Amino acid sequence: MIATNYKIDSFQKEICYLKNPDYQADFQFLVSELPDYFFEVAASSTGKYHPSFSLGKGGLLRHSKVAVRIGYELLNDPCIGDKYTSREKDLFLIALAIHDGVKHGIPKEEYTRADHPLLACQFIQERKNQLRMSEEDSEFLCHVIASHMGPWNTHPYTKEEILPKPKDKYQNFVHLCDYLASRKFLDVKFQENEIED
């Protein structure tokens, strides 16, 4: 069993990116509630869809940290960031940290669940009464997480659409950050599980 302190410490740098102390507390709480496997498994069970830094033990954690970092860097560019409020920026970073938080379901299954964005939304909604954020904020998190897979929104066998596609600038932003974090040409350097600057 992974200690709560380890889970929170794994995102300490990213938590500090947030401006609002209440959102920082919610970020800590949500990552402390993530299943243990999130901190241990690779981002891709097959290795086909993610860069080398997100493979192997802890790969899903590293993928999520890179998605947060991409979001943080983009939001610090005034040409991009000035389109969003401070509230939206903080919520984006929380969403990016936990967008794949239950990627293998609860309890853990062997492979990625195609509906994992919806499971992440359920994970948030089940805990919303323990969060400091408003219901509107938790709904915003679910809104942007649900569509983070972009065009890869169908069931792998039936090809039926099971996830929404991004429709607004908020959903598109989260999808963009996740998409970039999964590009195989990226070579992000890590020391332990921290991004090297």
Biotite code that builds the C-alpha atoms (Angstrom):
import biotite.structure as struc

atoms = struc.array([
    struc.Atom([0.000, 0.000, 0.000], chain_id="A", res_id=1, res_name="MET", atom_name="CA", element="C"),
    struc.Atom([1.352, 3.422, -0.981], chain_id="A", res_id=2, res_name="ILE", atom_name="CA", element="C"),
    struc.Atom([1.397, 6.018, 1.788], chain_id="A", res_id=3, res_name="ALA", atom_name="CA", element="C"),
    struc.Atom([-0.745, 9.141, 1.409], chain_id="A", res_id=4, res_name="THR", atom_name="CA", element="C"),
    struc.Atom([2.333, 11.320, 1.993], chain_id="A", res_id=5, res_name="ASN", atom_name="CA", element="C"),
    struc.Atom([4.110, 9.667, -0.953], chain_id="A", res_id=6, res_name="TYR", atom_name="CA", element="C"),
    struc.Atom([1.134, 10.338, -3.225], chain_id="A", res_id=7, res_name="LYS", atom_name="CA", element="C"),
    struc.Atom([0.970, 14.015, -2.247], chain_id="A", res_id=8, res_name="ILE", atom_name="CA", element="C"),
    struc.Atom([4.767, 14.424, -2.377], chain_id="A", res_id=9, res_name="ASP", atom_name="CA", element="C"),
    struc.Atom([4.739, 12.993, -5.914], chain_id="A", res_id=10, res_name="SER", atom_name="CA", element="C"),
    struc.Atom([2.840, 16.121, -7.012], chain_id="A", res_id=11, res_name="PHE", atom_name="CA", element="C"),
    struc.Atom([4.365, 18.673, -4.607], chain_id="A", res_id=12, res_name="GLN", atom_name="CA", element="C"),
    struc.Atom([5.893, 20.791, -7.375], chain_id="A", res_id=13, res_name="LYS", atom_name="CA", element="C"),
    struc.Atom([2.678, 20.748, -9.405], chain_id="A", res_id=14, res_name="GLU", atom_name="CA", element="C"),
    struc.Atom([0.535, 21.623, -6.375], chain_id="A", res_id=15, res_name="ILE", atom_name="CA", element="C"),
    struc.Atom([2.684, 24.745, -5.945], chain_id="A", res_id=16, res_name="CYS", atom_name="CA", element="C"),
    struc.Atom([1.752, 25.870, -9.479], chain_id="A", res_id=17, res_name="TYR", atom_name="CA", element="C"),
    struc.Atom([-1.770, 26.636, -8.231], chain_id="A", res_id=18, res_name="LEU", atom_name="CA", element="C"),
    struc.Atom([-2.544, 30.116, -6.928], chain_id="A", res_id=19, res_name="LYS", atom_name="CA", element="C"),
    struc.Atom([-5.593, 29.362, -4.761], chain_id="A", res_id=20, res_name="ASN", atom_name="CA", element="C"),
    struc.Atom([-4.801, 27.633, -1.414], chain_id="A", res_id=21, res_name="PRO", atom_name="CA", element="C"),
    struc.Atom([-8.227, 25.940, -1.384], chain_id="A", res_id=22, res_name="ASP", atom_name="CA", element="C"),
    struc.Atom([-7.544, 24.422, -4.797], chain_id="A", res_id=23, res_name="TYR", atom_name="CA", element="C"),
    struc.Atom([-4.101, 23.343, -3.570], chain_id="A", res_id=24, res_name="GLN", atom_name="CA", element="C"),
    struc.Atom([-5.798, 21.501, -0.691], chain_id="A", res_id=25, res_name="ALA", atom_name="CA", element="C"),
    struc.Atom([-8.261, 19.873, -3.105], chain_id="A", res_id=26, res_name="ASP", atom_name="CA", element="C"),
    struc.Atom([-5.391, 18.867, -5.408], chain_id="A", res_id=27, res_name="PHE", atom_name="CA", element="C"),
    struc.Atom([-3.666, 17.189, -2.434], chain_id="A", res_id=28, res_name="GLN", atom_name="CA", element="C"),
    struc.Atom([-6.837, 15.424, -1.380], chain_id="A", res_id=29, res_name="PHE", atom_name="CA", element="C"),
    struc.Atom([-7.662, 14.115, -4.862], chain_id="A", res_id=30, res_name="LEU", atom_name="CA", element="C"),
    struc.Atom([-4.175, 12.729, -5.529], chain_id="A", res_id=31, res_name="VAL", atom_name="CA", element="C"),
    struc.Atom([-4.126, 11.155, -2.055], chain_id="A", res_id=32, res_name="SER", atom_name="CA", element="C"),
    struc.Atom([-7.306, 9.282, -3.037], chain_id="A", res_id=33, res_name="GLU", atom_name="CA", element="C"),
    struc.Atom([-5.941, 7.922, -6.329], chain_id="A", res_id=34, res_name="LEU", atom_name="CA", element="C"),
    struc.Atom([-5.526, 4.145, -6.444], chain_id="A", res_id=35, res_name="PRO", atom_name="CA", element="C"),
    struc.Atom([-2.042, 2.869, -5.644], chain_id="A", res_id=36, res_name="ASP", atom_name="CA", element="C"),
    struc.Atom([-1.554, 1.495, -9.150], chain_id="A", res_id=37, res_name="TYR", atom_name="CA", element="C"),
    struc.Atom([-1.616, 5.016, -10.607], chain_id="A", res_id=38, res_name="PHE", atom_name="CA", element="C"),
    struc.Atom([1.828, 5.558, -9.067], chain_id="A", res_id=39, res_name="PHE", atom_name="CA", element="C"),
    struc.Atom([3.226, 2.245, -10.326], chain_id="A", res_id=40, res_name="GLU", atom_name="CA", element="C"),
    struc.Atom([1.947, 1.356, -13.811], chain_id="A", res_id=41, res_name="VAL", atom_name="CA", element="C"),
    struc.Atom([3.115, 2.524, -17.228], chain_id="A", res_id=42, res_name="ALA", atom_name="CA", element="C"),
    struc.Atom([1.043, 5.073, -19.141], chain_id="A", res_id=43, res_name="ALA", atom_name="CA", element="C"),
    struc.Atom([0.511, 2.561, -21.941], chain_id="A", res_id=44, res_name="SER", atom_name="CA", element="C"),
    struc.Atom([0.010, -1.134, -21.287], chain_id="A", res_id=45, res_name="SER", atom_name="CA", element="C"),
    struc.Atom([1.343, -1.958, -24.777], chain_id="A", res_id=46, res_name="THR", atom_name="CA", element="C"),
    struc.Atom([3.999, 0.762, -25.089], chain_id="A", res_id=47, res_name="GLY", atom_name="CA", element="C"),
    struc.Atom([2.647, 1.785, -28.510], chain_id="A", res_id=48, res_name="LYS", atom_name="CA", element="C"),
    struc.Atom([1.069, 5.110, -27.670], chain_id="A", res_id=49, res_name="TYR", atom_name="CA", element="C"),
    struc.Atom([3.387, 6.995, -25.323], chain_id="A", res_id=50, res_name="HIS", atom_name="CA", element="C"),
    struc.Atom([7.007, 8.235, -25.240], chain_id="A", res_id=51, res_name="PRO", atom_name="CA", element="C"),
    struc.Atom([9.761, 6.364, -23.415], chain_id="A", res_id=52, res_name="SER", atom_name="CA", element="C"),
    struc.Atom([9.599, 8.480, -20.234], chain_id="A", res_id=53, res_name="PHE", atom_name="CA", element="C"),
    struc.Atom([6.047, 7.269, -19.618], chain_id="A", res_id=54, res_name="SER", atom_name="CA", element="C"),
    struc.Atom([6.846, 3.577, -19.957], chain_id="A", res_id=55, res_name="LEU", atom_name="CA", element="C"),
    struc.Atom([7.858, 1.237, -17.156], chain_id="A", res_id=56, res_name="GLY", atom_name="CA", element="C"),
    struc.Atom([7.211, 1.587, -13.453], chain_id="A", res_id=57, res_name="LYS", atom_name="CA", element="C"),
    struc.Atom([5.725, 4.995, -12.613], chain_id="A", res_id=58, res_name="GLY", atom_name="CA", element="C"),
    struc.Atom([5.128, 5.865, -16.269], chain_id="A", res_id=59, res_name="GLY", atom_name="CA", element="C"),
    struc.Atom([1.512, 6.941, -15.767], chain_id="A", res_id=60, res_name="LEU", atom_name="CA", element="C"),
    struc.Atom([2.565, 9.281, -12.972], chain_id="A", res_id=61, res_name="LEU", atom_name="CA", element="C"),
    struc.Atom([5.304, 10.772, -15.189], chain_id="A", res_id=62, res_name="ARG", atom_name="CA", element="C"),
    struc.Atom([2.875, 11.172, -18.128], chain_id="A", res_id=63, res_name="HIS", atom_name="CA", element="C"),
    struc.Atom([0.464, 13.054, -15.860], chain_id="A", res_id=64, res_name="SER", atom_name="CA", element="C"),
    struc.Atom([3.227, 15.290, -14.511], chain_id="A", res_id=65, res_name="LYS", atom_name="CA", element="C"),
    struc.Atom([4.302, 16.140, -18.075], chain_id="A", res_id=66, res_name="VAL", atom_name="CA", element="C"),
    struc.Atom([0.690, 16.963, -19.013], chain_id="A", res_id=67, res_name="ALA", atom_name="CA", element="C"),
    struc.Atom([0.505, 19.319, -16.015], chain_id="A", res_id=68, res_name="VAL", atom_name="CA", element="C"),
    struc.Atom([3.839, 20.902, -16.928], chain_id="A", res_id=69, res_name="ARG", atom_name="CA", element="C"),
    struc.Atom([2.767, 21.464, -20.538], chain_id="A", res_id=70, res_name="ILE", atom_name="CA", element="C"),
    struc.Atom([-0.433, 23.077, -19.263], chain_id="A", res_id=71, res_name="GLY", atom_name="CA", element="C"),
    struc.Atom([1.498, 25.241, -16.820], chain_id="A", res_id=72, res_name="TYR", atom_name="CA", element="C"),
    struc.Atom([3.949, 26.424, -19.491], chain_id="A", res_id=73, res_name="GLU", atom_name="CA", element="C"),
    struc.Atom([1.175, 27.191, -21.991], chain_id="A", res_id=74, res_name="LEU", atom_name="CA", element="C"),
    struc.Atom([-0.851, 29.094, -19.400], chain_id="A", res_id=75, res_name="LEU", atom_name="CA", element="C"),
    struc.Atom([2.214, 31.213, -18.546], chain_id="A", res_id=76, res_name="ASN", atom_name="CA", element="C"),
    struc.Atom([2.332, 32.413, -22.151], chain_id="A", res_id=77, res_name="ASP", atom_name="CA", element="C"),
    struc.Atom([0.115, 35.544, -22.146], chain_id="A", res_id=78, res_name="PRO", atom_name="CA", element="C"),
    struc.Atom([-1.027, 34.834, -25.706], chain_id="A", res_id=79, res_name="CYS", atom_name="CA", element="C"),
    struc.Atom([-2.617, 31.633, -24.399], chain_id="A", res_id=80, res_name="ILE", atom_name="CA", element="C"),
    struc.Atom([-3.031, 32.122, -20.668], chain_id="A", res_id=81, res_name="GLY", atom_name="CA", element="C"),
    struc.Atom([-4.773, 35.496, -20.844], chain_id="A", res_id=82, res_name="ASP", atom_name="CA", element="C"),
    struc.Atom([-7.798, 33.735, -22.364], chain_id="A", res_id=83, res_name="LYS", atom_name="CA", element="C"),
    struc.Atom([-8.452, 32.035, -19.011], chain_id="A", res_id=84, res_name="TYR", atom_name="CA", element="C"),
    struc.Atom([-9.165, 33.183, -15.458], chain_id="A", res_id=85, res_name="THR", atom_name="CA", element="C"),
    struc.Atom([-6.945, 32.278, -12.511], chain_id="A", res_id=86, res_name="SER", atom_name="CA", element="C"),
    struc.Atom([-9.701, 29.877, -11.369], chain_id="A", res_id=87, res_name="ARG", atom_name="CA", element="C"),
    struc.Atom([-9.765, 28.121, -14.738], chain_id="A", res_id=88, res_name="GLU", atom_name="CA", element="C"),
    struc.Atom([-5.981, 27.834, -14.801], chain_id="A", res_id=89, res_name="LYS", atom_name="CA", element="C"),
    struc.Atom([-5.892, 26.166, -11.371], chain_id="A", res_id=90, res_name="ASP", atom_name="CA", element="C"),
    struc.Atom([-8.698, 23.778, -12.311], chain_id="A", res_id=91, res_name="LEU", atom_name="CA", element="C"),
    struc.Atom([-6.958, 22.865, -15.580], chain_id="A", res_id=92, res_name="PHE", atom_name="CA", element="C"),
    struc.Atom([-3.862, 21.795, -13.664], chain_id="A", res_id=93, res_name="LEU", atom_name="CA", element="C"),
    struc.Atom([-5.878, 19.663, -11.238], chain_id="A", res_id=94, res_name="ILE", atom_name="CA", element="C"),
    struc.Atom([-7.714, 18.073, -14.177], chain_id="A", res_id=95, res_name="ALA", atom_name="CA", element="C"),
    struc.Atom([-4.449, 17.281, -15.959], chain_id="A", res_id=96, res_name="LEU", atom_name="CA", element="C"),
    struc.Atom([-3.000, 15.673, -12.836], chain_id="A", res_id=97, res_name="ALA", atom_name="CA", element="C"),
    struc.Atom([-5.921, 13.284, -12.371], chain_id="A", res_id=98, res_name="ILE", atom_name="CA", element="C"),
    struc.Atom([-7.269, 12.861, -15.925], chain_id="A", res_id=99, res_name="HIS", atom_name="CA", element="C"),
    struc.Atom([-5.868, 9.292, -16.071], chain_id="A", res_id=100, res_name="ASP", atom_name="CA", element="C"),
    struc.Atom([-6.168, 8.695, -12.337], chain_id="A", res_id=101, res_name="GLY", atom_name="CA", element="C"),
    struc.Atom([-8.343, 5.599, -12.682], chain_id="A", res_id=102, res_name="VAL", atom_name="CA", element="C"),
    struc.Atom([-7.115, 4.511, -16.100], chain_id="A", res_id=103, res_name="LYS", atom_name="CA", element="C"),
    struc.Atom([-7.332, 0.815, -15.207], chain_id="A", res_id=104, res_name="HIS", atom_name="CA", element="C"),
    struc.Atom([-10.621, 1.157, -13.338], chain_id="A", res_id=105, res_name="GLY", atom_name="CA", element="C"),
    struc.Atom([-11.499, 0.526, -9.709], chain_id="A", res_id=106, res_name="ILE", atom_name="CA", element="C"),
    struc.Atom([-10.642, -2.135, -8.798], chain_id="A", res_id=107, res_name="PRO", atom_name="CA", element="C"),
    struc.Atom([-7.644, -2.347, -11.112], chain_id="A", res_id=108, res_name="LYS", atom_name="CA", element="C"),
    struc.Atom([-8.088, -4.251, -14.357], chain_id="A", res_id=109, res_name="GLU", atom_name="CA", element="C"),
    struc.Atom([-5.247, -5.517, -16.526], chain_id="A", res_id=110, res_name="GLU", atom_name="CA", element="C"),
    struc.Atom([-5.714, -3.089, -19.411], chain_id="A", res_id=111, res_name="TYR", atom_name="CA", element="C"),
    struc.Atom([-6.751, 0.518, -19.902], chain_id="A", res_id=112, res_name="THR", atom_name="CA", element="C"),
    struc.Atom([-10.481, 1.095, -19.588], chain_id="A", res_id=113, res_name="ARG", atom_name="CA", element="C"),
    struc.Atom([-11.784, 2.854, -22.711], chain_id="A", res_id=114, res_name="ALA", atom_name="CA", element="C"),
    struc.Atom([-14.225, 4.763, -20.511], chain_id="A", res_id=115, res_name="ASP", atom_name="CA", element="C"),
    struc.Atom([-11.565, 5.867, -18.006], chain_id="A", res_id=116, res_name="HIS", atom_name="CA", element="C"),
    struc.Atom([-12.330, 9.593, -18.479], chain_id="A", res_id=117, res_name="PRO", atom_name="CA", element="C"),
    struc.Atom([-15.885, 8.947, -17.275], chain_id="A", res_id=118, res_name="LEU", atom_name="CA", element="C"),
    struc.Atom([-14.549, 6.865, -14.396], chain_id="A", res_id=119, res_name="LEU", atom_name="CA", element="C"),
    struc.Atom([-12.337, 9.822, -13.412], chain_id="A", res_id=120, res_name="ALA", atom_name="CA", element="C"),
    struc.Atom([-15.440, 12.031, -13.396], chain_id="A", res_id=121, res_name="CYS", atom_name="CA", element="C"),
    struc.Atom([-17.215, 9.504, -11.187], chain_id="A", res_id=122, res_name="GLN", atom_name="CA", element="C"),
    struc.Atom([-14.152, 9.460, -8.897], chain_id="A", res_id=123, res_name="PHE", atom_name="CA", element="C"),
    struc.Atom([-14.442, 13.269, -8.503], chain_id="A", res_id=124, res_name="ILE", atom_name="CA", element="C"),
    struc.Atom([-18.217, 13.277, -8.037], chain_id="A", res_id=125, res_name="GLN", atom_name="CA", element="C"),
    struc.Atom([-18.010, 10.622, -5.313], chain_id="A", res_id=126, res_name="GLU", atom_name="CA", element="C"),
    struc.Atom([-15.665, 12.923, -3.376], chain_id="A", res_id=127, res_name="ARG", atom_name="CA", element="C"),
    struc.Atom([-17.161, 16.341, -4.142], chain_id="A", res_id=128, res_name="LYS", atom_name="CA", element="C"),
    struc.Atom([-18.580, 16.756, -0.622], chain_id="A", res_id=129, res_name="ASN", atom_name="CA", element="C"),
    struc.Atom([-15.043, 16.421, 0.772], chain_id="A", res_id=130, res_name="GLN", atom_name="CA", element="C"),
    struc.Atom([-13.663, 19.153, -1.499], chain_id="A", res_id=131, res_name="LEU", atom_name="CA", element="C"),
    struc.Atom([-13.411, 22.850, -0.713], chain_id="A", res_id=132, res_name="ARG", atom_name="CA", element="C"),
    struc.Atom([-14.276, 23.762, -4.296], chain_id="A", res_id=133, res_name="MET", atom_name="CA", element="C"),
    struc.Atom([-17.824, 24.521, -5.357], chain_id="A", res_id=134, res_name="SER", atom_name="CA", element="C"),
    struc.Atom([-20.052, 22.081, -7.214], chain_id="A", res_id=135, res_name="GLU", atom_name="CA", element="C"),
    struc.Atom([-19.585, 24.287, -10.280], chain_id="A", res_id=136, res_name="GLU", atom_name="CA", element="C"),
    struc.Atom([-15.814, 23.760, -9.999], chain_id="A", res_id=137, res_name="ASP", atom_name="CA", element="C"),
    struc.Atom([-16.099, 19.973, -9.677], chain_id="A", res_id=138, res_name="SER", atom_name="CA", element="C"),
    struc.Atom([-18.419, 19.967, -12.702], chain_id="A", res_id=139, res_name="GLU", atom_name="CA", element="C"),
    struc.Atom([-15.804, 21.986, -14.613], chain_id="A", res_id=140, res_name="PHE", atom_name="CA", element="C"),
    struc.Atom([-13.194, 19.318, -13.778], chain_id="A", res_id=141, res_name="LEU", atom_name="CA", element="C"),
    struc.Atom([-15.506, 16.602, -15.082], chain_id="A", res_id=142, res_name="CYS", atom_name="CA", element="C"),
    struc.Atom([-16.357, 18.659, -18.176], chain_id="A", res_id=143, res_name="HIS", atom_name="CA", element="C"),
    struc.Atom([-12.721, 18.930, -19.246], chain_id="A", res_id=144, res_name="VAL", atom_name="CA", element="C"),
    struc.Atom([-11.652, 15.428, -18.191], chain_id="A", res_id=145, res_name="ILE", atom_name="CA", element="C"),
    struc.Atom([-14.533, 13.599, -19.908], chain_id="A", res_id=146, res_name="ALA", atom_name="CA", element="C"),
    struc.Atom([-13.372, 14.678, -23.383], chain_id="A", res_id=147, res_name="SER", atom_name="CA", element="C"),
    struc.Atom([-9.590, 14.497, -22.889], chain_id="A", res_id=148, res_name="HIS", atom_name="CA", element="C"),
    struc.Atom([-9.245, 11.579, -25.311], chain_id="A", res_id=149, res_name="MET", atom_name="CA", element="C"),
    struc.Atom([-10.304, 13.810, -28.208], chain_id="A", res_id=150, res_name="GLY", atom_name="CA", element="C"),
    struc.Atom([-11.015, 11.822, -31.379], chain_id="A", res_id=151, res_name="PRO", atom_name="CA", element="C"),
    struc.Atom([-10.135, 8.517, -29.684], chain_id="A", res_id=152, res_name="TRP", atom_name="CA", element="C"),
    struc.Atom([-13.567, 8.336, -28.131], chain_id="A", res_id=153, res_name="ASN", atom_name="CA", element="C"),
    struc.Atom([-14.932, 4.997, -29.306], chain_id="A", res_id=154, res_name="THR", atom_name="CA", element="C"),
    struc.Atom([-15.143, 1.553, -27.769], chain_id="A", res_id=155, res_name="HIS", atom_name="CA", element="C"),
    struc.Atom([-12.180, -0.490, -29.085], chain_id="A", res_id=156, res_name="PRO", atom_name="CA", element="C"),
    struc.Atom([-14.345, -3.395, -30.241], chain_id="A", res_id=157, res_name="TYR", atom_name="CA", element="C"),
    struc.Atom([-17.769, -1.989, -31.110], chain_id="A", res_id=158, res_name="THR", atom_name="CA", element="C"),
    struc.Atom([-16.465, 1.383, -32.408], chain_id="A", res_id=159, res_name="LYS", atom_name="CA", element="C"),
    struc.Atom([-19.465, 2.971, -30.699], chain_id="A", res_id=160, res_name="GLU", atom_name="CA", element="C"),
    struc.Atom([-18.837, 6.508, -29.384], chain_id="A", res_id=161, res_name="GLU", atom_name="CA", element="C"),
    struc.Atom([-18.567, 6.275, -25.618], chain_id="A", res_id=162, res_name="ILE", atom_name="CA", element="C"),
    struc.Atom([-16.829, 9.572, -24.784], chain_id="A", res_id=163, res_name="LEU", atom_name="CA", element="C"),
    struc.Atom([-17.579, 13.172, -25.750], chain_id="A", res_id=164, res_name="PRO", atom_name="CA", element="C"),
    struc.Atom([-15.222, 15.007, -28.094], chain_id="A", res_id=165, res_name="LYS", atom_name="CA", element="C"),
    struc.Atom([-13.889, 18.422, -27.053], chain_id="A", res_id=166, res_name="PRO", atom_name="CA", element="C"),
    struc.Atom([-16.368, 21.151, -27.971], chain_id="A", res_id=167, res_name="LYS", atom_name="CA", element="C"),
    struc.Atom([-15.101, 24.310, -26.270], chain_id="A", res_id=168, res_name="ASP", atom_name="CA", element="C"),
    struc.Atom([-11.822, 26.049, -25.476], chain_id="A", res_id=169, res_name="LYS", atom_name="CA", element="C"),
    struc.Atom([-11.662, 24.465, -22.012], chain_id="A", res_id=170, res_name="TYR", atom_name="CA", element="C"),
    struc.Atom([-12.029, 20.891, -23.232], chain_id="A", res_id=171, res_name="GLN", atom_name="CA", element="C"),
    struc.Atom([-9.684, 21.571, -26.135], chain_id="A", res_id=172, res_name="ASN", atom_name="CA", element="C"),
    struc.Atom([-6.997, 22.886, -23.789], chain_id="A", res_id=173, res_name="PHE", atom_name="CA", element="C"),
    struc.Atom([-6.972, 19.757, -21.614], chain_id="A", res_id=174, res_name="VAL", atom_name="CA", element="C"),
    struc.Atom([-7.053, 17.499, -24.673], chain_id="A", res_id=175, res_name="HIS", atom_name="CA", element="C"),
    struc.Atom([-4.139, 19.446, -26.208], chain_id="A", res_id=176, res_name="LEU", atom_name="CA", element="C"),
    struc.Atom([-1.970, 19.071, -23.091], chain_id="A", res_id=177, res_name="CYS", atom_name="CA", element="C"),
    struc.Atom([-2.700, 15.344, -22.805], chain_id="A", res_id=178, res_name="ASP", atom_name="CA", element="C"),
    struc.Atom([-2.143, 14.864, -26.534], chain_id="A", res_id=179, res_name="TYR", atom_name="CA", element="C"),
    struc.Atom([1.247, 16.617, -26.444], chain_id="A", res_id=180, res_name="LEU", atom_name="CA", element="C"),
    struc.Atom([2.306, 14.669, -23.339], chain_id="A", res_id=181, res_name="ALA", atom_name="CA", element="C"),
    struc.Atom([1.668, 11.424, -25.234], chain_id="A", res_id=182, res_name="SER", atom_name="CA", element="C"),
    struc.Atom([3.703, 12.249, -28.373], chain_id="A", res_id=183, res_name="ARG", atom_name="CA", element="C"),
    struc.Atom([6.474, 9.723, -28.879], chain_id="A", res_id=184, res_name="LYS", atom_name="CA", element="C"),
    struc.Atom([8.955, 12.333, -30.140], chain_id="A", res_id=185, res_name="PHE", atom_name="CA", element="C"),
    struc.Atom([9.004, 14.053, -26.726], chain_id="A", res_id=186, res_name="LEU", atom_name="CA", element="C"),
    struc.Atom([12.072, 13.351, -24.642], chain_id="A", res_id=187, res_name="ASP", atom_name="CA", element="C"),
    struc.Atom([11.414, 14.745, -21.191], chain_id="A", res_id=188, res_name="VAL", atom_name="CA", element="C"),
    struc.Atom([14.229, 14.050, -18.742], chain_id="A", res_id=189, res_name="LYS", atom_name="CA", element="C"),
    struc.Atom([13.377, 12.848, -15.256], chain_id="A", res_id=190, res_name="PHE", atom_name="CA", element="C"),
    struc.Atom([15.443, 12.554, -12.083], chain_id="A", res_id=191, res_name="GLN", atom_name="CA", element="C"),
    struc.Atom([13.551, 10.024, -9.960], chain_id="A", res_id=192, res_name="GLU", atom_name="CA", element="C"),
    struc.Atom([9.973, 11.079, -10.808], chain_id="A", res_id=193, res_name="ASN", atom_name="CA", element="C"),
    struc.Atom([10.678, 14.822, -11.115], chain_id="A", res_id=194, res_name="GLU", atom_name="CA", element="C"),
    struc.Atom([11.039, 16.633, -14.419], chain_id="A", res_id=195, res_name="ILE", atom_name="CA", element="C"),
    struc.Atom([14.543, 17.995, -14.914], chain_id="A", res_id=196, res_name="GLU", atom_name="CA", element="C"),
    struc.Atom([14.582, 21.698, -15.791], chain_id="A", res_id=197, res_name="ASP", atom_name="CA", element="C"),
])
